[in-house]
Amino acid sequence: MTTLTLGAAINAGLSKALETDDRVLLMGEDIGKLGGVFRVTDGLQQRFGAQRVVDTPLAEAGIVGTAVGLALRGYRPVVEIQFDGFVYPAFDQIVCQVAKLHYRSSGRIRMPLVIRIPWAGGVGAAEHHSESPEAYFVHTAGLRVVAASNPQDAYVMLRQAVASDDPVIFFEPKRLYHAKGEVDLEADLADAPPMHLARVAQEGTDATIVTYGAQVRTALDAALAAEDEGLSLEVIDLRSLSPIDMNTVAASVRKTGRVVVTHEAAREAGVGAELVASITEQCFEYLEAPPQRVTGHDIPYPPSKLEKHHVPDLDRILFAVDRVMERGTGSSAASAAAIEGGVR
């Protein structure tokens, strides 16, 4: 086992993919000589050459469109979108081409393409640099959508995504790029959990917290704090947002009878809404209280000095836990508005 940051684990995964398969190539803005704005691809162009680690123009639609052509010709391109909010110029290519070609061709065409997106907030940046656009892609049939929350998953899931014949949107929580963890660099993909399976990050008995990405760490902190009040919280790291592993989620909710869903993205029509609907459909008779959502607010991403009020934190999650535990905190209208991520 080797201790790596999440960013270094992704670099190691990309290096392994380039080393083991000549069809793999990387494309993106400033990913070569500079090593990417977050230095995630640092050193890869020097090692593998400028024809396999390609610095592209500042044109996301062109980058993804070129990657589609390369995938059609048998390559396995890995595209980096420099920031989450920069993916929108490529939205037409992703939704109309990347997600559709396999279906449109009755399975004759494969689209082995990975689109890496540094994602979400918490780094003191502005809008277009701190956004959470995952719901757009989850709603798009034909895409796999995954989000790593720790270095081991980042390393293994990236390699699994590159090996997949399906197009994969690979979200990387940028505020965890420097978070460290143990990574098995010799991990055999055949022995690793498939990337569509959720992970029980912490077992518990009183309530379930379902989340993904950087919010996993916040949820684990909340679970630790809840122990001081005698509560045992189970934390589920979804890892995959499309498809969602509802079997793991439902098993946890049926055990605890209470659930809080949290994510950074806006509340309305978000991934949390789908989760709550599915949990209600599948686990209604087990629920002891209405499910709660703790999300970002339904506003454009705020200036950096205000993002601490936007990104769900430990206190907002614990307030939601109190509500599902029916501990009497639900009387505050202001707190309820804050926890729901809405404007009252």
C-alpha positions as CSV (number, residue, x, y, z in Angstrom):
1,M,0.0,0.0,0.0
2,T,1.2,3.5,-0.8
3,T,0.0,6.8,0.7
4,L,-1.2,9.1,-2.0
5,T,-3.4,12.2,-2.4
6,L,-6.5,11.8,-4.4
7,G,-4.9,13.8,-7.2
8,A,-1.8,11.7,-7.2
9,A,-4.0,8.5,-7.2
10,I,-5.7,9.8,-10.4
11,N,-2.3,10.5,-11.9
12,A,-1.2,7.0,-11.1
13,G,-4.4,5.5,-12.6
14,L,-3.9,7.5,-15.8
15,S,-0.3,6.4,-16.0
16,K,-1.2,2.8,-15.5
17,A,-3.8,3.0,-18.3
18,L,-1.4,4.7,-20.7
19,E,1.3,2.1,-19.9
20,T,-0.9,-1.0,-20.4
21,D,-3.0,0.0,-23.4
22,D,-1.5,1.8,-26.4
23,R,-5.1,2.9,-27.5
24,V,-5.4,5.1,-24.4
25,L,-4.6,8.8,-24.9
26,L,-5.3,11.9,-22.9
27,M,-6.7,15.2,-24.2
28,G,-7.3,18.5,-22.5
29,E,-6.4,22.2,-21.9
30,D,-3.0,22.6,-20.4
31,I,-2.8,18.9,-19.3
32,G,0.6,18.3,-21.0
33,K,3.4,20.8,-20.3
34,L,1.6,22.4,-17.4
35,G,0.3,19.1,-16.0
36,G,-3.2,20.6,-15.7
37,V,-4.4,23.5,-13.5
38,F,-4.6,21.1,-10.5
39,R,-1.4,19.3,-11.6
40,V,-3.3,16.0,-11.8
41,T,-1.6,15.0,-15.1
42,D,1.9,16.3,-14.1
43,G,4.7,14.4,-15.7
44,L,2.6,12.3,-18.0
45,Q,3.4,14.1,-21.2
46,Q,7.1,13.9,-20.5
47,R,6.8,10.2,-20.0
48,F,4.4,9.2,-22.8
49,G,4.9,12.0,-25.3
50,A,2.8,14.8,-26.8
51,Q,0.9,12.5,-29.1
52,R,-0.6,10.6,-26.3
53,V,-1.0,13.4,-23.8
54,V,-2.3,16.1,-26.0
55,D,-2.6,19.8,-25.1
56,T,-5.8,21.1,-26.9
57,P,-7.2,24.5,-27.8
58,L,-9.6,26.1,-25.4
59,A,-12.7,24.6,-27.1
60,E,-14.6,22.0,-25.1
61,A,-17.0,21.1,-27.9
62,G,-14.0,20.5,-30.2
63,I,-12.2,18.4,-27.6
64,V,-15.1,16.1,-26.9
65,G,-16.0,16.0,-30.6
66,T,-12.5,14.9,-31.5
67,A,-12.6,12.3,-28.8
68,V,-15.8,10.9,-30.3
69,G,-14.0,10.4,-33.6
70,L,-11.0,8.8,-31.9
71,A,-13.3,6.4,-30.0
72,L,-15.0,5.5,-33.3
73,R,-11.6,4.6,-34.7
74,G,-10.8,2.2,-31.8
75,Y,-8.9,4.5,-29.4
76,R,-9.8,4.9,-25.7
77,P,-9.6,8.7,-25.1
78,V,-9.7,10.3,-21.7
79,V,-10.8,13.9,-21.8
80,E,-10.2,16.5,-19.1
81,I,-12.7,19.4,-18.7
82,Q,-10.6,22.0,-16.9
83,F,-13.4,23.0,-14.5
84,D,-17.0,21.7,-13.9
85,G,-18.7,24.8,-15.3
86,F,-16.7,24.6,-18.6
87,V,-18.4,21.4,-19.6
88,Y,-21.5,23.2,-20.9
89,P,-20.0,24.1,-24.3
90,A,-19.5,20.3,-24.8
91,F,-23.0,19.5,-23.6
92,D,-24.3,19.0,-27.2
93,Q,-21.6,16.6,-28.1
94,I,-22.0,14.6,-24.8
95,V,-25.8,14.4,-24.9
96,C,-26.4,14.1,-28.7
97,Q,-23.3,12.0,-29.7
98,V,-21.5,10.4,-26.8
99,A,-24.6,9.1,-25.0
100,K,-26.5,8.1,-28.2
101,L,-24.1,6.4,-30.7
102,H,-24.2,2.9,-29.1
103,Y,-28.0,2.9,-29.1
104,R,-28.4,4.6,-32.5
105,S,-26.2,2.0,-34.1
106,S,-28.1,-1.0,-32.5
107,G,-24.9,-1.8,-30.5
108,R,-22.5,-1.9,-33.5
109,I,-20.7,1.2,-32.2
110,R,-18.9,1.4,-28.9
111,M,-18.0,4.6,-27.2
112,P,-15.1,3.9,-24.8
113,L,-14.6,7.5,-23.7
114,V,-13.9,9.0,-20.2
115,I,-14.7,12.6,-19.5
116,R,-12.9,13.7,-16.3
117,I,-14.4,16.7,-14.6
118,P,-12.9,18.5,-11.5
119,W,-16.1,19.2,-9.7
120,A,-18.0,21.1,-7.0
121,G,-16.9,23.8,-4.5
122,G,-15.1,24.4,-1.3
123,V,-11.9,25.8,-2.9
124,G,-12.7,29.6,-2.8
125,A,-13.4,29.9,-6.5
126,A,-16.1,31.6,-8.5
127,E,-19.0,30.2,-10.5
128,H,-18.0,28.1,-13.5
129,H,-15.2,26.8,-11.2
130,S,-17.3,25.4,-8.4
131,E,-20.4,24.0,-9.9
132,S,-22.2,20.6,-9.5
133,P,-23.8,19.7,-12.9
134,E,-24.1,16.0,-12.2
135,A,-28.0,15.9,-12.5
136,Y,-27.8,16.9,-16.2
137,F,-25.7,13.8,-16.9
138,V,-27.6,11.4,-14.6
139,H,-30.7,12.3,-16.5
140,T,-29.0,11.5,-19.8
141,A,-29.6,7.8,-20.8
142,G,-26.5,6.2,-22.2
143,L,-23.9,7.6,-19.8
144,R,-22.3,6.1,-16.8
145,V,-21.7,8.8,-14.1
146,V,-19.3,8.1,-11.2
147,A,-17.8,10.2,-8.3
148,A,-14.8,9.1,-6.3
149,S,-14.5,10.2,-2.7
150,N,-11.1,8.8,-1.7
151,P,-7.7,8.0,-3.3
152,Q,-8.2,4.2,-3.5
153,D,-11.5,4.5,-5.3
154,A,-10.1,7.3,-7.5
155,Y,-7.3,5.0,-8.7
156,V,-9.4,1.9,-9.2
157,M,-12.5,3.5,-10.6
158,L,-10.6,5.5,-13.1
159,R,-8.9,2.4,-14.4
160,Q,-12.3,0.7,-14.6
161,A,-13.7,3.6,-16.5
162,V,-10.9,3.6,-19.0
163,A,-11.4,-0.2,-19.5
164,S,-15.2,0.2,-20.0
165,D,-16.8,0.2,-23.4
166,D,-19.4,2.7,-22.2
167,P,-18.9,6.4,-22.0
168,V,-18.1,7.5,-18.4
169,I,-18.5,10.9,-16.8
170,F,-15.9,10.8,-14.1
171,F,-16.4,13.5,-11.4
172,E,-13.4,14.4,-9.2
173,P,-14.1,16.4,-6.0
174,K,-11.5,19.2,-6.4
175,R,-11.5,20.1,-2.7
176,L,-10.3,16.5,-1.9
177,Y,-7.4,16.6,-4.5
178,H,-4.9,16.9,-1.6
179,A,-6.6,14.5,0.8
180,K,-4.4,11.5,1.5
181,G,-5.2,7.8,1.8
182,E,-3.8,4.4,1.3
183,V,-3.8,3.1,-2.3
184,D,-3.1,-0.4,-3.5
185,L,-1.2,0.3,-6.8
186,E,-1.2,-3.4,-7.6
187,A,-4.9,-3.8,-7.3
188,D,-6.4,-6.3,-9.7
189,L,-9.4,-4.8,-11.4
190,A,-11.0,-8.3,-11.6
191,D,-11.0,-8.4,-7.8
192,A,-12.2,-4.8,-7.2
193,P,-15.8,-4.0,-6.6
194,P,-17.5,-2.9,-9.9
195,M,-17.7,0.9,-10.2
196,H,-21.5,0.8,-10.1
197,L,-21.7,-0.5,-6.6
198,A,-22.1,1.7,-3.6
199,R,-19.9,1.4,-0.5
200,V,-20.9,1.3,3.2
201,A,-18.3,3.9,4.4
202,Q,-19.4,3.4,8.0
203,E,-21.9,1.0,9.6
204,G,-24.6,2.2,11.9
205,T,-28.1,1.4,13.2
206,D,-30.1,4.5,14.0
207,A,-30.2,6.5,10.6
208,T,-28.6,6.3,7.2
209,I,-26.8,9.2,5.4
210,V,-26.6,8.7,1.7
211,T,-24.1,10.9,-0.2
212,Y,-21.2,11.0,-2.7
213,G,-18.0,12.9,-3.6
214,A,-16.5,15.3,-1.0
215,Q,-19.7,15.1,1.0
216,V,-18.7,11.6,2.1
217,R,-16.1,13.1,4.4
218,T,-18.6,15.6,5.8
219,A,-21.0,12.8,6.5
220,L,-18.4,10.8,8.2
221,D,-17.6,13.8,10.4
222,A,-21.3,14.1,11.2
223,A,-21.5,10.5,12.1
224,L,-18.5,10.9,14.5
225,A,-20.1,13.9,16.1
226,A,-23.4,12.1,16.5
227,E,-21.7,9.4,18.5
228,D,-21.3,11.9,21.3
229,E,-25.1,12.1,21.5
230,G,-25.5,8.3,21.4
231,L,-26.5,8.0,17.8
232,S,-25.2,5.4,15.4
233,L,-25.2,6.7,11.8
234,E,-24.6,4.6,8.7
235,V,-22.9,6.4,5.8
236,I,-23.4,5.2,2.3
237,D,-21.0,6.4,-0.4
238,L,-22.9,6.0,-3.7
239,R,-19.7,6.1,-5.9
240,S,-22.0,5.7,-9.0
241,L,-24.7,8.2,-9.7
242,S,-25.9,6.4,-12.9
243,P,-26.7,3.7,-12.4
244,I,-27.4,4.1,-8.6
245,D,-27.0,1.0,-6.5
246,M,-30.4,1.1,-4.9
247,N,-29.9,-2.4,-3.4
248,T,-27.2,-1.2,-1.0
249,V,-29.2,2.0,-0.2
250,A,-32.4,0.2,0.4
251,A,-30.8,-2.5,2.6
252,S,-29.4,0.3,4.8
253,V,-32.7,2.2,5.0
254,R,-34.6,-1.0,5.8
255,K,-32.2,-1.6,8.7
256,T,-32.2,2.0,10.2
257,G,-35.7,3.2,9.2
258,R,-34.5,6.8,8.8
259,V,-32.5,8.5,6.0
260,V,-30.8,11.8,5.2
261,V,-29.6,12.4,1.6
262,T,-26.9,15.2,1.1
263,H,-25.1,16.7,-1.9
264,E,-23.6,20.0,-2.9
265,A,-25.8,20.4,-6.0
266,A,-29.0,22.4,-5.9
267,R,-32.0,20.8,-4.3
268,E,-34.7,21.1,-7.0
269,A,-34.7,18.0,-9.3
270,G,-31.3,16.9,-8.0
271,V,-29.9,13.5,-7.4
272,G,-31.3,13.7,-3.9
273,A,-34.8,14.0,-5.3
274,E,-34.4,10.8,-7.3
275,L,-32.9,9.0,-4.2
276,V,-35.8,10.1,-1.9
277,A,-38.4,9.1,-4.5
278,S,-36.8,5.6,-5.0
279,I,-36.3,5.1,-1.2
280,T,-40.0,6.0,-0.6
281,E,-41.1,3.6,-3.3
282,Q,-38.9,0.7,-2.2
283,C,-38.8,1.2,1.6
284,F,-42.0,3.0,2.5
285,E,-43.2,0.4,5.1
286,Y,-39.8,0.6,6.8
287,L,-39.6,4.4,7.2
288,E,-40.0,5.7,10.7
289,A,-39.9,9.4,9.5
290,P,-39.9,11.3,6.2
291,P,-36.6,11.3,4.4
292,Q,-34.6,14.6,4.5
293,R,-32.4,16.3,1.9
294,V,-29.5,18.5,2.8
295,T,-28.3,20.3,-0.4
296,G,-26.9,23.4,-1.9
297,H,-29.4,26.3,-2.4
298,D,-31.3,26.8,-5.6
299,I,-29.2,29.7,-6.7
300,P,-26.2,30.2,-9.0
301,Y,-23.0,29.4,-7.2
302,P,-22.2,32.2,-4.8
303,P,-19.0,34.3,-4.4
304,S,-16.3,32.5,-2.5
305,K,-16.9,34.4,0.8
306,L,-20.4,33.1,0.9
307,E,-19.8,29.5,-0.2
308,K,-19.6,28.3,3.4
309,H,-23.3,29.1,3.7
310,H,-24.0,27.2,0.4
311,V,-22.1,24.0,0.8
312,P,-23.8,21.6,3.2
313,D,-21.8,21.3,6.4
314,L,-21.7,19.1,9.5
315,D,-24.3,21.3,11.4
316,R,-26.9,21.2,8.6
317,I,-26.5,17.4,8.3
318,L,-26.9,16.9,12.0
319,F,-30.0,19.1,12.0
320,A,-31.5,16.8,9.4
321,V,-30.5,13.8,11.5
322,D,-32.4,15.4,14.5
323,R,-35.4,15.8,12.3
324,V,-35.5,12.2,11.1
325,M,-34.9,11.1,14.7
326,E,-37.8,13.3,15.7
327,R,-35.8,15.1,18.4
328,G,-37.8,18.3,18.3
329,T,-35.6,20.6,16.2
330,G,-38.1,20.9,13.4
331,S,-39.9,23.9,14.9
332,S,-37.5,26.5,13.5
333,A,-38.7,27.7,10.1
334,A,-35.4,29.4,9.4
335,S,-33.5,26.3,10.2
336,A,-35.9,24.2,8.1
337,A,-35.4,26.5,5.1
338,A,-31.6,26.2,5.5
339,I,-31.6,22.5,5.8
340,E,-33.8,22.1,2.7
341,G,-31.6,24.3,0.6
342,G,-34.7,26.4,-0.3
343,V,-35.6,30.0,-0.2
344,R,-38.5,30.8,2.1
